[in-house]
Amino acid sequence: MHEVSLAGGILRIAEDAARRERFSRVSTLRLEAGRFAGVEVRALRFALETLAPGTCLEGARIHIDEPPGRAWCMPCGGEVEIQQRTDPCPRCRSHQLHPTGGTELRVVDMTVQD
């Protein structure tokens, strides 16, 4: 379950920001976990909630957006949305796709309190 180590990294980002920006608590944490990021969102949420007590994330509302996968199709040159990496281009049905989005896991923003 690599979501626990991912949650630890997210917690470090929040705690580093709290020290640097001098806030004590995060009230809302918004993340993005792309469809192809290889992250089980429910497990990540559980891991964050488990690690949060005693940290700046304690009591924070956690929102995790799941943007769809995106790819560039080499034959037709289109940027398309795909549900799975093995999907063909919805325009020309080619499988010559280069992923361009949906692979990221990132902290989008935090609402903080002093």
C-alpha positions, 0 to 999 in steps of 0.5 A: 500500500504505497498510499501511506508513503504518498500520504507521508510525503503530502504531510511533509509538504504541508508541515514544511509550508506551515513552518515556512509560512507560519500557520498552525493548521490546514482547514482544507487540503485539495489534491489532484490524483490523475486517473493514471497516477496509480493511486487508490484514492480511498486508500490515500484519504484513509492514510492521510486521515490516519497520519493527521492527528497531532499535525497541521492536517488534523481536522482538515477537510480533504478533497481529492480531484481525479482528472481524467487521462489525456493523450495526444494522438500521433496520427490525427494530432488531437488532444483526447480524453481517455478512460484507460491507457489501452483505449484507442483515440476516440477520433481516429481509433488509432492506438498511437497515443502519448499520455499528456495528463492524468498521471500526476499526484499533486497538492493543488492548494491549502486553506490555512489558519494561523 
